[in-house]
Amino acid sequence: MTTRTYTVTGMACGHCGGFVTEELERVGGVTAVVVDVEGDRVTVTSERELGAAEVRAAVEEAGYELTGVVD
């Protein structure tokens, strides 16, 4: 299992977090997604190491921007 936190901009409410969660849960291997809208952070737990491009694509599909990796 791997857990990584990303900075995501553009989220303003719980619905925004829901859209991001929904798209990230579609990525193969993702087992959990925790969104902190106020902190502009998304923590993703997965069965395998995810590439930044995979995560970025899912976040962008939801309509937001991945701007960095926190840890």
PDB file of N, CA, C and O in Angstrom:
ATOM      1  N   MET A   1       0.834  -1.190   0.000  1.00  0.00           N
ATOM      2  CA  MET A   1       0.000   0.000   0.000  1.00  0.00           C
ATOM      3  C   MET A   1       0.877   1.250   0.000  1.00  0.00           C
ATOM      4  O   MET A   1       1.907   1.312   0.671  1.00  0.00           O
ATOM      5  N   THR A   2       0.448   2.215  -0.752  1.00  0.00           N
ATOM      6  CA  THR A   2       1.125   3.509  -0.774  1.00  0.00           C
ATOM      7  C   THR A   2       0.109   4.601  -0.499  1.00  0.00           C
ATOM      8  O   THR A   2      -1.037   4.530  -0.943  1.00  0.00           O
ATOM      9  N   THR A   3       0.542   5.611   0.238  1.00  0.00           N
ATOM     10  CA  THR A   3      -0.298   6.775   0.498  1.00  0.00           C
ATOM     11  C   THR A   3       0.494   8.016   0.142  1.00  0.00           C
ATOM     12  O   THR A   3       1.635   8.190   0.570  1.00  0.00           O
ATOM     13  N   ARG A   4      -0.129   8.876  -0.646  1.00  0.00           N
ATOM     14  CA  ARG A   4       0.537  10.097  -1.075  1.00  0.00           C
ATOM     15  C   ARG A   4      -0.484  11.231  -1.050  1.00  0.00           C
ATOM     16  O   ARG A   4      -1.655  11.037  -1.375  1.00  0.00           O
ATOM     17  N   THR A   5      -0.019  12.420  -0.658  1.00  0.00           N
ATOM     18  CA  THR A   5      -0.890  13.592  -0.607  1.00  0.00           C
ATOM     19  C   THR A   5      -0.486  14.571  -1.694  1.00  0.00           C
ATOM     20  O   THR A   5       0.698  14.825  -1.916  1.00  0.00           O
ATOM     21  N   TYR A   6      -1.486  15.112  -2.365  1.00  0.00           N
ATOM     22  CA  TYR A   6      -1.291  16.032  -3.479  1.00  0.00           C
ATOM     23  C   TYR A   6      -1.979  17.360  -3.187  1.00  0.00           C
ATOM     24  O   TYR A   6      -2.970  17.411  -2.458  1.00  0.00           O
ATOM     25  N   THR A   7      -1.444  18.432  -3.762  1.00  0.00           N
ATOM     26  CA  THR A   7      -2.090  19.731  -3.703  1.00  0.00           C
ATOM     27  C   THR A   7      -2.943  19.883  -4.950  1.00  0.00           C
ATOM     28  O   THR A   7      -2.467  19.720  -6.074  1.00  0.00           O
ATOM     29  N   VAL A   8      -4.225  20.201  -4.730  1.00  0.00           N
ATOM     30  CA  VAL A   8      -5.176  20.362  -5.828  1.00  0.00           C
ATOM     31  C   VAL A   8      -5.862  21.709  -5.673  1.00  0.00           C
ATOM     32  O   VAL A   8      -6.440  21.988  -4.622  1.00  0.00           O
ATOM     33  N   THR A   9      -5.808  22.548  -6.696  1.00  0.00           N
ATOM     34  CA  THR A   9      -6.426  23.861  -6.614  1.00  0.00           C
ATOM     35  C   THR A   9      -7.739  23.903  -7.384  1.00  0.00           C
ATOM     36  O   THR A   9      -7.969  23.137  -8.320  1.00  0.00           O
ATOM     37  N   GLY A  10      -8.590  24.829  -6.952  1.00  0.00           N
ATOM     38  CA  GLY A  10      -9.855  25.052  -7.632  1.00  0.00           C
ATOM     39  C   GLY A  10     -11.056  24.472  -6.912  1.00  0.00           C
ATOM     40  O   GLY A  10     -12.193  24.771  -7.277  1.00  0.00           O
ATOM     41  N   MET A  11     -10.833  23.648  -5.896  1.00  0.00           N
ATOM     42  CA  MET A  11     -11.951  23.064  -5.161  1.00  0.00           C
ATOM     43  C   MET A  11     -12.498  24.098  -4.182  1.00  0.00           C
ATOM     44  O   MET A  11     -11.740  24.734  -3.451  1.00  0.00           O
ATOM     45  N   ALA A  12     -13.829  24.260  -4.173  1.00  0.00           N
ATOM     46  CA  ALA A  12     -14.426  25.275  -3.313  1.00  0.00           C
ATOM     47  C   ALA A  12     -15.418  24.710  -2.298  1.00  0.00           C
ATOM     48  O   ALA A  12     -15.762  25.384  -1.328  1.00  0.00           O
ATOM     49  N   CYS A  13     -15.884  23.468  -2.516  1.00  0.00           N
ATOM     50  CA  CYS A  13     -16.913  22.934  -1.625  1.00  0.00           C
ATOM     51  C   CYS A  13     -16.863  21.408  -1.623  1.00  0.00           C
ATOM     52  O   CYS A  13     -16.042  20.792  -2.302  1.00  0.00           O
ATOM     53  N   GLY A  14     -17.751  20.828  -0.853  1.00  0.00           N
ATOM     54  CA  GLY A  14     -17.810  19.376  -0.758  1.00  0.00           C
ATOM     55  C   GLY A  14     -18.138  18.701  -2.075  1.00  0.00           C
ATOM     56  O   GLY A  14     -17.669  17.596  -2.345  1.00  0.00           O
ATOM     57  N   HIS A  15     -18.948  19.366  -2.902  1.00  0.00           N
ATOM     58  CA  HIS A  15     -19.269  18.796  -4.213  1.00  0.00           C
ATOM     59  C   HIS A  15     -18.014  18.692  -5.064  1.00  0.00           C
ATOM     60  O   HIS A  15     -17.821  17.709  -5.779  1.00  0.00           O
ATOM     61  N   CYS A  16     -17.168  19.701  -4.987  1.00  0.00           N
ATOM     62  CA  CYS A  16     -15.896  19.674  -5.722  1.00  0.00           C
ATOM     63  C   CYS A  16     -15.073  18.462  -5.283  1.00  0.00           C
ATOM     64  O   CYS A  16     -14.542  17.719  -6.110  1.00  0.00           O
ATOM     65  N   GLY A  17     -14.979  18.281  -3.972  1.00  0.00           N
ATOM     66  CA  GLY A  17     -14.254  17.139  -3.433  1.00  0.00           C
ATOM     67  C   GLY A  17     -14.839  15.827  -3.903  1.00  0.00           C
ATOM     68  O   GLY A  17     -14.110  14.866  -4.150  1.00  0.00           O
ATOM     69  N   GLY A  18     -16.160  15.782  -4.027  1.00  0.00           N
ATOM     70  CA  GLY A  18     -16.823  14.571  -4.515  1.00  0.00           C
ATOM     71  C   GLY A  18     -16.454  14.244  -5.946  1.00  0.00           C
ATOM     72  O   GLY A  18     -16.248  13.081  -6.291  1.00  0.00           O
ATOM     73  N   PHE A  19     -16.370  15.279  -6.788  1.00  0.00           N
ATOM     74  CA  PHE A  19     -15.989  15.057  -8.184  1.00  0.00           C
ATOM     75  C   PHE A  19     -14.565  14.517  -8.275  1.00  0.00           C
ATOM     76  O   PHE A  19     -14.289  13.599  -9.048  1.00  0.00           O
ATOM     77  N   VAL A  20     -13.663  15.094  -7.479  1.00  0.00           N
ATOM     78  CA  VAL A  20     -12.264  14.642  -7.482  1.00  0.00           C
ATOM     79  C   VAL A  20     -12.183  13.204  -6.973  1.00  0.00           C
ATOM     80  O   VAL A  20     -11.485  12.373  -7.554  1.00  0.00           O
ATOM     81  N   THR A  21     -12.899  12.919  -5.889  1.00  0.00           N
ATOM     82  CA  THR A  21     -12.911  11.562  -5.327  1.00  0.00           C
ATOM     83  C   THR A  21     -13.397  10.553  -6.359  1.00  0.00           C
ATOM     84  O   THR A  21     -12.786   9.501  -6.548  1.00  0.00           O
ATOM     85  N   GLU A  22     -14.488  10.878  -7.017  1.00  0.00           N
ATOM     86  CA  GLU A  22     -15.069   9.975  -8.009  1.00  0.00           C
ATOM     87  C   GLU A  22     -14.080   9.633  -9.123  1.00  0.00           C
ATOM     88  O   GLU A  22     -13.949   8.471  -9.507  1.00  0.00           O
ATOM     89  N   GLU A  23     -13.394  10.634  -9.632  1.00  0.00           N
ATOM     90  CA  GLU A  23     -12.433  10.390 -10.720  1.00  0.00           C
ATOM     91  C   GLU A  23     -11.218   9.603 -10.236  1.00  0.00           C
ATOM     92  O   GLU A  23     -10.737   8.713 -10.936  1.00  0.00           O
ATOM     93  N   LEU A  24     -10.719   9.930  -9.038  1.00  0.00           N
ATOM     94  CA  LEU A  24      -9.546   9.220  -8.526  1.00  0.00           C
ATOM     95  C   LEU A  24      -9.873   7.761  -8.205  1.00  0.00           C
ATOM     96  O   LEU A  24      -9.021   6.888  -8.366  1.00  0.00           O
ATOM     97  N   GLU A  25     -11.090   7.493  -7.755  1.00  0.00           N
ATOM     98  CA  GLU A  25     -11.467   6.112  -7.446  1.00  0.00           C
ATOM     99  C   GLU A  25     -11.545   5.242  -8.704  1.00  0.00           C
ATOM    100  O   GLU A  25     -11.544   4.015  -8.607  1.00  0.00           O
ATOM    101  N   ARG A  26     -11.613   5.862  -9.870  1.00  0.00           N
ATOM    102  CA  ARG A  26     -11.623   5.124 -11.135  1.00  0.00           C
ATOM    103  C   ARG A  26     -10.226   4.667 -11.556  1.00  0.00           C
ATOM    104  O   ARG A  26     -10.094   3.800 -12.420  1.00  0.00           O
ATOM    105  N   VAL A  27      -9.189   5.239 -10.957  1.00  0.00           N
ATOM    106  CA  VAL A  27      -7.807   4.867 -11.292  1.00  0.00           C
ATOM    107  C   VAL A  27      -7.533   3.487 -10.704  1.00  0.00           C
ATOM    108  O   VAL A  27      -7.788   3.248  -9.524  1.00  0.00           O
ATOM    109  N   GLY A  28      -7.022   2.593 -11.516  1.00  0.00           N
ATOM    110  CA  GLY A  28      -6.737   1.237 -11.071  1.00  0.00           C
ATOM    111  C   GLY A  28      -5.814   1.190  -9.873  1.00  0.00           C
ATOM    112  O   GLY A  28      -4.761   1.828  -9.864  1.00  0.00           O
ATOM    113  N   GLY A  29      -6.213   0.427  -8.856  1.00  0.00           N
ATOM    114  CA  GLY A  29      -5.387   0.250  -7.670  1.00  0.00           C
ATOM    115  C   GLY A  29      -5.721   1.185  -6.526  1.00  0.00           C
ATOM    116  O   GLY A  29      -5.279   0.950  -5.401  1.00  0.00           O
ATOM    117  N   VAL A  30      -6.493   2.248  -6.777  1.00  0.00           N
ATOM    118  CA  VAL A  30      -6.834   3.192  -5.710  1.00  0.00           C
ATOM    119  C   VAL A  30      -7.815   2.533  -4.755  1.00  0.00           C
ATOM    120  O   VAL A  30      -8.840   1.993  -5.174  1.00  0.00           O
ATOM    121  N   THR A  31      -7.490   2.582  -3.456  1.00  0.00           N
ATOM    122  CA  THR A  31      -8.345   1.965  -2.441  1.00  0.00           C
ATOM    123  C   THR A  31      -9.042   2.983  -1.555  1.00  0.00           C
ATOM    124  O   THR A  31     -10.060   2.662  -0.942  1.00  0.00           O
ATOM    125  N   ALA A  32      -8.515   4.219  -1.468  1.00  0.00           N
ATOM    126  CA  ALA A  32      -9.139   5.249  -0.636  1.00  0.00           C
ATOM    127  C   ALA A  32      -8.711   6.630  -1.110  1.00  0.00           C
ATOM    128  O   ALA A  32      -7.591   6.829  -1.580  1.00  0.00           O
ATOM    129  N   VAL A  33      -9.638   7.584  -0.973  1.00  0.00           N
ATOM    130  CA  VAL A  33      -9.361   8.975  -1.316  1.00  0.00           C
ATOM    131  C   VAL A  33      -9.939   9.845  -0.198  1.00  0.00           C
ATOM    132  O   VAL A  33     -11.107   9.705   0.163  1.00  0.00           O
ATOM    133  N   VAL A  34      -9.120  10.737   0.343  1.00  0.00           N
ATOM    134  CA  VAL A  34      -9.576  11.676   1.361  1.00  0.00           C
ATOM    135  C   VAL A  34      -9.288  13.076   0.847  1.00  0.00           C
ATOM    136  O   VAL A  34      -8.145  13.406   0.531  1.00  0.00           O
ATOM    137  N   VAL A  35     -10.334  13.903   0.763  1.00  0.00           N
ATOM    138  CA  VAL A  35     -10.202  15.255   0.233  1.00  0.00           C
ATOM    139  C   VAL A  35     -10.339  16.263   1.361  1.00  0.00           C
ATOM    140  O   VAL A  35     -11.272  16.188   2.161  1.00  0.00           O
ATOM    141  N   ASP A  36      -9.405  17.209   1.423  1.00  0.00           N
ATOM    142  CA  ASP A  36      -9.459  18.345   2.353  1.00  0.00           C
ATOM    143  C   ASP A  36      -9.624  19.589   1.490  1.00  0.00           C
ATOM    144  O   ASP A  36      -8.638  20.168   1.033  1.00  0.00           O
ATOM    145  N   VAL A  37     -10.870  19.999   1.269  1.00  0.00           N
ATOM    146  CA  VAL A  37     -11.161  21.124   0.377  1.00  0.00           C
ATOM    147  C   VAL A  37     -10.520  22.408   0.895  1.00  0.00           C
ATOM    148  O   VAL A  37      -9.921  23.154   0.122  1.00  0.00           O
ATOM    149  N   GLU A  38     -10.640  22.671   2.194  1.00  0.00           N
ATOM    150  CA  GLU A  38     -10.089  23.900   2.771  1.00  0.00           C
ATOM    151  C   GLU A  38      -8.573  23.959   2.676  1.00  0.00           C
ATOM    152  O   GLU A  38      -8.000  25.038   2.528  1.00  0.00           O
ATOM    153  N   GLY A  39      -7.918  22.800   2.760  1.00  0.00           N
ATOM    154  CA  GLY A  39      -6.463  22.749   2.695  1.00  0.00           C
ATOM    155  C   GLY A  39      -5.927  22.525   1.297  1.00  0.00           C
ATOM    156  O   GLY A  39      -4.713  22.452   1.105  1.00  0.00           O
ATOM    157  N   ASP A  40      -6.823  22.412   0.302  1.00  0.00           N
ATOM    158  CA  ASP A  40      -6.425  22.146  -1.090  1.00  0.00           C
ATOM    159  C   ASP A  40      -5.577  20.886  -1.206  1.00  0.00           C
ATOM    160  O   ASP A  40      -4.604  20.847  -1.958  1.00  0.00           O
ATOM    161  N   ARG A  41      -5.958  19.852  -0.451  1.00  0.00           N
ATOM    162  CA  ARG A  41      -5.182  18.613  -0.469  1.00  0.00           C
ATOM    163  C   ARG A  41      -6.050  17.397  -0.710  1.00  0.00           C
ATOM    164  O   ARG A  41      -7.214  17.344  -0.311  1.00  0.00           O
ATOM    165  N   VAL A  42      -5.454  16.423  -1.372  1.00  0.00           N
ATOM    166  CA  VAL A  42      -6.116  15.145  -1.629  1.00  0.00           C
ATOM    167  C   VAL A  42      -5.114  14.048  -1.266  1.00  0.00           C
ATOM    168  O   VAL A  42      -3.987  14.040  -1.763  1.00  0.00           O
ATOM    169  N   THR A  43      -5.526  13.133  -0.405  1.00  0.00           N
ATOM    170  CA  THR A  43      -4.677  12.012  -0.022  1.00  0.00           C
ATOM    171  C   THR A  43      -5.227  10.752  -0.673  1.00  0.00           C
ATOM    172  O   THR A  43      -6.402  10.415  -0.526  1.00  0.00           O
ATOM    173  N   VAL A  44      -4.352  10.069  -1.392  1.00  0.00           N
ATOM    174  CA  VAL A  44      -4.750   8.879  -2.146  1.00  0.00           C
ATOM    175  C   VAL A  44      -3.975   7.674  -1.613  1.00  0.00           C
ATOM    176  O   VAL A  44      -2.749   7.703  -1.503  1.00  0.00           O
ATOM    177  N   THR A  45      -4.712   6.621  -1.288  1.00  0.00           N
ATOM    178  CA  THR A  45      -4.106   5.352  -0.885  1.00  0.00           C
ATOM    179  C   THR A  45      -4.358   4.362  -2.012  1.00  0.00           C
ATOM    180  O   THR A  45      -5.465   4.266  -2.542  1.00  0.00           O
ATOM    181  N   SER A  46      -3.308   3.629  -2.367  1.00  0.00           N
ATOM    182  CA  SER A  46      -3.443   2.693  -3.480  1.00  0.00           C
ATOM    183  C   SER A  46      -2.638   1.426  -3.234  1.00  0.00           C
ATOM    184  O   SER A  46      -1.726   1.389  -2.408  1.00  0.00           O
ATOM    185  N   GLU A  47      -3.001   0.407  -3.968  1.00  0.00           N
ATOM    186  CA  GLU A  47      -2.324  -0.888  -3.866  1.00  0.00           C
ATOM    187  C   GLU A  47      -0.973  -0.877  -4.562  1.00  0.00           C
ATOM    188  O   GLU A  47      -0.136  -1.747  -4.322  1.00  0.00           O
ATOM    189  N   ARG A  48      -0.766   0.102  -5.418  1.00  0.00           N
ATOM    190  CA  ARG A  48       0.492   0.192  -6.173  1.00  0.00           C
ATOM    191  C   ARG A  48       0.925   1.651  -6.225  1.00  0.00           C
ATOM    192  O   ARG A  48       0.144   2.551  -5.919  1.00  0.00           O
ATOM    193  N   GLU A  49       2.146   1.872  -6.606  1.00  0.00           N
ATOM    194  CA  GLU A  49       2.671   3.229  -6.782  1.00  0.00           C
ATOM    195  C   GLU A  49       1.983   3.858  -7.985  1.00  0.00           C
ATOM    196  O   GLU A  49       2.017   3.304  -9.084  1.00  0.00           O
ATOM    197  N   LEU A  50       1.364   5.006  -7.780  1.00  0.00           N
ATOM    198  CA  LEU A  50       0.692   5.698  -8.880  1.00  0.00           C
ATOM    199  C   LEU A  50       1.631   6.712  -9.513  1.00  0.00           C
ATOM    200  O   LEU A  50       2.400   7.376  -8.818  1.00  0.00           O
ATOM    201  N   GLY A  51       1.568   6.826 -10.805  1.00  0.00           N
ATOM    202  CA  GLY A  51       2.342   7.850 -11.493  1.00  0.00           C
ATOM    203  C   GLY A  51       1.639   9.195 -11.356  1.00  0.00           C
ATOM    204  O   GLY A  51       0.411   9.261 -11.322  1.00  0.00           O
ATOM    205  N   ALA A  52       2.422  10.259 -11.277  1.00  0.00           N
ATOM    206  CA  ALA A  52       1.843  11.599 -11.161  1.00  0.00           C
ATOM    207  C   ALA A  52       0.925  11.909 -12.331  1.00  0.00           C
ATOM    208  O   ALA A  52      -0.077  12.604 -12.165  1.00  0.00           O
ATOM    209  N   ALA A  53       1.255  11.400 -13.517  1.00  0.00           N
ATOM    210  CA  ALA A  53       0.439  11.646 -14.702  1.00  0.00           C
ATOM    211  C   ALA A  53      -0.952  11.026 -14.554  1.00  0.00           C
ATOM    212  O   ALA A  53      -1.940  11.610 -15.000  1.00  0.00           O
ATOM    213  N   GLU A  54      -1.033   9.852 -13.934  1.00  0.00           N
ATOM    214  CA  GLU A  54      -2.330   9.201 -13.707  1.00  0.00           C
ATOM    215  C   GLU A  54      -3.205  10.037 -12.785  1.00  0.00           C
ATOM    216  O   GLU A  54      -4.387  10.258 -13.050  1.00  0.00           O
ATOM    217  N   VAL A  55      -2.600  10.494 -11.702  1.00  0.00           N
ATOM    218  CA  VAL A  55      -3.340  11.291 -10.716  1.00  0.00           C
ATOM    219  C   VAL A  55      -3.739  12.628 -11.329  1.00  0.00           C
ATOM    220  O   VAL A  55      -4.876  13.075 -11.175  1.00  0.00           O
ATOM    221  N   ARG A  56      -2.799  13.262 -12.025  1.00  0.00           N
ATOM    222  CA  ARG A  56      -3.085  14.555 -12.667  1.00  0.00           C
ATOM    223  C   ARG A  56      -4.242  14.425 -13.669  1.00  0.00           C
ATOM    224  O   ARG A  56      -5.128  15.280 -13.708  1.00  0.00           O
ATOM    225  N   ALA A  57      -4.233  13.374 -14.465  1.00  0.00           N
ATOM    226  CA  ALA A  57      -5.288  13.172 -15.465  1.00  0.00           C
ATOM    227  C   ALA A  57      -6.656  13.034 -14.792  1.00  0.00           C
ATOM    228  O   ALA A  57      -7.638  13.601 -15.273  1.00  0.00           O
ATOM    229  N   ALA A  58      -6.729  12.294 -13.695  1.00  0.00           N
ATOM    230  CA  ALA A  58      -7.995  12.103 -12.989  1.00  0.00           C
ATOM    231  C   ALA A  58      -8.478  13.421 -12.388  1.00  0.00           C
ATOM    232  O   ALA A  58      -9.664  13.742 -12.469  1.00  0.00           O
ATOM    233  N   VAL A  59      -7.574  14.178 -11.790  1.00  0.00           N
ATOM    234  CA  VAL A  59      -7.926  15.469 -11.184  1.00  0.00           C
ATOM    235  C   VAL A  59      -8.404  16.433 -12.272  1.00  0.00           C
ATOM    236  O   VAL A  59      -9.395  17.137 -12.084  1.00  0.00           O
ATOM    237  N   GLU A  60      -7.714  16.466 -13.389  1.00  0.00           N
ATOM    238  CA  GLU A  60      -8.109  17.350 -14.491  1.00  0.00           C
ATOM    239  C   GLU A  60      -9.445  16.924 -15.102  1.00  0.00           C
ATOM    240  O   GLU A  60     -10.234  17.772 -15.520  1.00  0.00           O
ATOM    241  N   GLU A  61      -9.698  15.628 -15.155  1.00  0.00           N
ATOM    242  CA  GLU A  61     -10.982  15.131 -15.657  1.00  0.00           C
ATOM    243  C   GLU A  61     -12.129  15.639 -14.774  1.00  0.00           C
ATOM    244  O   GLU A  61     -13.235  15.884 -15.254  1.00  0.00           O
ATOM    245  N   ALA A  62     -11.846  15.791 -13.483  1.00  0.00           N
ATOM    246  CA  ALA A  62     -12.851  16.306 -12.548  1.00  0.00           C
ATOM    247  C   ALA A  62     -12.999  17.831 -12.669  1.00  0.00           C
ATOM    248  O   ALA A  62     -13.950  18.409 -12.143  1.00  0.00           O
ATOM    249  N   GLY A  63     -12.055  18.473 -13.362  1.00  0.00           N
ATOM    250  CA  GLY A  63     -12.149  19.917 -13.571  1.00  0.00           C
ATOM    251  C   GLY A  63     -11.254  20.753 -12.681  1.00  0.00           C
ATOM    252  O   GLY A  63     -11.471  21.957 -12.542  1.00  0.00           O
ATOM    253  N   TYR A  64     -10.249  20.133 -12.074  1.00  0.00           N
ATOM    254  CA  TYR A  64      -9.374  20.851 -11.143  1.00  0.00           C
ATOM    255  C   TYR A  64      -7.922  20.655 -11.555  1.00  0.00           C
ATOM    256  O   TYR A  64      -7.627  19.956 -12.525  1.00  0.00           O
ATOM    257  N   GLU A  65      -7.014  21.286 -10.800  1.00  0.00           N
ATOM    258  CA  GLU A  65      -5.601  21.249 -11.178  1.00  0.00           C
ATOM    259  C   GLU A  65      -4.736  20.687 -10.068  1.00  0.00           C
ATOM    260  O   GLU A  65      -4.757  21.182  -8.941  1.00  0.00           O
ATOM    261  N   LEU A  66      -3.974  19.650 -10.388  1.00  0.00           N
ATOM    262  CA  LEU A  66      -2.991  19.120  -9.465  1.00  0.00           C
ATOM    263  C   LEU A  66      -1.750  19.997  -9.581  1.00  0.00           C
ATOM    264  O   LEU A  66      -1.160  20.110 -10.655  1.00  0.00           O
ATOM    265  N   THR A  67      -1.355  20.619  -8.467  1.00  0.00           N
ATOM    266  CA  THR A  67      -0.235  21.556  -8.529  1.00  0.00           C
ATOM    267  C   THR A  67       1.009  21.069  -7.822  1.00  0.00           C
ATOM    268  O   THR A  67       2.049  21.723  -7.891  1.00  0.00           O
ATOM    269  N   GLY A  68       0.930  19.925  -7.135  1.00  0.00           N
ATOM    270  CA  GLY A  68       2.130  19.419  -6.494  1.00  0.00           C
ATOM    271  C   GLY A  68       1.878  18.197  -5.636  1.00  0.00           C
ATOM    272  O   GLY A  68       0.738  17.799  -5.395  1.00  0.00           O
ATOM    273  N   VAL A  69       2.983  17.611  -5.178  1.00  0.00           N
ATOM    274  CA  VAL A  69       2.952  16.470  -4.276  1.00  0.00           C
ATOM    275  C   VAL A  69       3.429  16.971  -2.934  1.00  0.00           C
ATOM    276  O   VAL A  69       4.480  17.604  -2.837  1.00  0.00           O
ATOM    277  N   VAL A  70       2.641  16.684  -1.873  1.00  0.00           N
ATOM    278  CA  VAL A  70       3.001  17.154  -0.538  1.00  0.00           C
ATOM    279  C   VAL A  70       4.004  16.222   0.097  1.00  0.00           C
ATOM    280  O   VAL A  70       4.972  16.682   0.702  1.00  0.00           O
ATOM    281  N   ASP A  71       3.798  14.913  -0.023  1.00  0.00           N
ATOM    282  CA  ASP A  71       4.750  13.952   0.558  1.00  0.00           C
ATOM    283  C   ASP A  71       4.967  12.781  -0.361  1.00  0.00           C
ATOM    284  O   ASP A  71       5.735  11.875  -0.036  1.00  0.00           O
TER     285      ASP A  71
END
